[in-house]
Amino acid sequence: MTPSRSADPRWARPALAGLLLVTALFYLWNLSSSGYANSFYSAAVQAGSESWKAFFFGSSDAANSITVDKPPAALWPMALSVRLFGLGSWQILVPEVLMGVGTVAVLYAAVRRRFSPAAGLIAGGVLALTPVAALMFRFNNPDALLALLMTVTVYCVLRALEDARTRWLVWAGVAVGFAFLTKTLQAFLILPPLAVLYAVCAPTPVRRRLGQLALSGLAVVVAGGWWVAIVELWPAASRPYVGGSQTNSFLELTFGYNGLGRINGEEAGSVGGGRGGGGWGESGIGRMFGTNIGGQISWLLPAALILLVAGLVVTWRAKRTDSARAAFVAWGGSLLMTAGVFSFMAGIFHEYYTVALAPYIAALIGMGATVLWEERRSLLAAGTLAATAAVTSVWAYVLLGRTADHLPWLRWTVLVSGLLAALVLAVAGRVDRRIALGAAGLGLAAALAGPAAYAASTVATAHTGSIVTAGPASLRGGPGGFGGGERPAGGMGQPPAGAAGQGQPPAGAGGQAGPGGRGGGPGQPAAPGGMMPGAAAREGGGGGAAGTGGLLNGQSVGAEAEALIRAGAGGHTWAAAAIGSQNAASYQLATEKPVMAIGGFNGSDPSPTLEQFKAYVNEGAIHYFVAGGSGGGPGGGSAVTTWVEANFTKVTVGGTTLYDLTERK
């Protein structure tokens, strides 16, 4: 039987409200320091707030030259926020925070429903304090919405397993469909274990189970396929080019660059490919525990695996339809399937992808710890609980040792506290309950201290660019040598004290104070609601000097260049064009005018070709060409640059080199 709300202790609802409030405040703290975060997606958000067509397609600019290399569902909440409240850091990132709070709430509801409020609170707390969750629920990549939708999917499947109600399984299919529109095939990773679980364990005849699964599959197709059908049927000449594809096809993008290419490393148009895993970190069974990834997600991963096994053992003799065992299989199967693919994929892999594992790990911790606590009079259960505490503290000691200069006292505190708690928990069923509860609390505190410290370091740090990581700065550095673009709040890349309101950069600087070059000073109004972010226009980390493009990060936009492009935008479809999406995004966010991204994110998409670019110029559709930028593959970026340099007048303003495409030599 599922516990009713009325059966919850009086403290349950206030505790849940407190958990959600603290999570929200924690994630909102220092939020605007990241400015526009990943300017690649922020530019698409800005475009979607100006044009409903760009909103629908997920275009990089309001003139719809090319889309981002993902479907647009993750952009829609942010674009609606910007449309309502204006362009700014908070307007873009607060929806991500709300997704984080929502994920904690859904996870609590799922775990509490079959187990207890205490189990739900533990699960929610573990999720909120997971370092990579503290990163991605404050960042504008698609992974925040994906994590929320995957959690909703498991919740709906578990509800369906209670009494075989078709509607819950259909809702699970709808969640997966929208998850597909968030990050394509990654949404399908958890489908095999969940489908098998329902087919075997649902409390209804086999024929009905299979029919319900078919309806759920249909819901996936409808919820995720309507947008794909429209895009594929829309005449290519009147829609934006599908970014990330080589043939202007979303299906090619789905099954190639964003699909099988991620598994085998053969991503056409990629920034480097997997080369058997070498380009994106070594693949293999230990990947989730490795130097770069371990501190992001693996703090409680050993404990989750132990508790998964323990939960299955405790429920092994239960009837086929037992909901507790089903919960362990659902969360555990989702964890093993997703972690297995992440561990062995040879293509593009970034540390922040592991946020997808956070809800599964957190659920197993909450369920497993409370189940073993209830069985603590058994020596085996008590011993397993003690072993879990000991293993967790030892592993935290190892992880904290990788950043030995960050809170050096913490690793020994965690180790000693965890081992002391383990000693008492080993005899938890034979000591006074208050002593056992104290040991359990100490063990939980020791388990959460390490990830909490990393999460706190994460929210105290600004994160920008395409590759970001959680935790202390000494841990950072992306795969293949790519940096993460993080900086301490108020550090490098931030305007000096007192400069944020001036609307001008300090002497000698290339950018303006305030994201997108808007400082909020004279002539530069703040965003509606007073939400003027405090980060710099430059995107930090790998951002180059004015006029130079970055593949993974944005760049500085000088005041003179911004003013020139903005003033000359009238009468042109695109105010400017630049090689690579990050390069174009910086100018678009600064001017809030459409800027064409030649070659898409990697600069390797064949959009536009040189012939198409010449036609745009002859029509007067593009005013300026920004020199520099990354790319130059099949997209023709190098050819465009060569042609522009040979035929048009160079304009240098504030260290930025532009070419006026209305003035031939």
Secondary structure by P-SEA (a helix, b strand, c coil): ccccccccccaaaaaaaaaaaaaaaaaaccccccccccaaaaaaaaaaaccaaaaaacccccccccccccccccaaaaaaaaaacccccccccaaaaaaaaaaaaaaaaaaaacccaaaaaaaaaaaaacaaaaaaaacccaaaaaaaaaaaaaaaaaaaaacccaaaaaaaaaaaaaaaaacccccccaaaaaaaaaaccccccaaaaaaaaaaaaaaaaaaccaaaaaaaaccccccccccccccccccccccccccccccccccccccccccccccccccccccccccccccccccaaaaaaaaaaaaaaaacccccccaaaaaaaaaaaaaaaaaaaaacccccccccccccaaaaaaaaaaaaaaaaaaacccaaaaaaaaaaaaaaaaaaaaaaaaacccccaaaaaaaaaaaaaaaaaaccccccaaaaaaaaaaaaaaaaaaaaaaaaaaaabbbbccccccccccccccccccccccccccccccccccccccccccccccccccccccccccccccccccccccccccccccccccccccccbbbbbcaaaaaaaaaaccccccccccccaaaaaaaaaacccccccccccccccccccaaaaaaaaaaccccbbbcccccccccaaaaaaaaaaacbbbbbcccbbbbcccccc
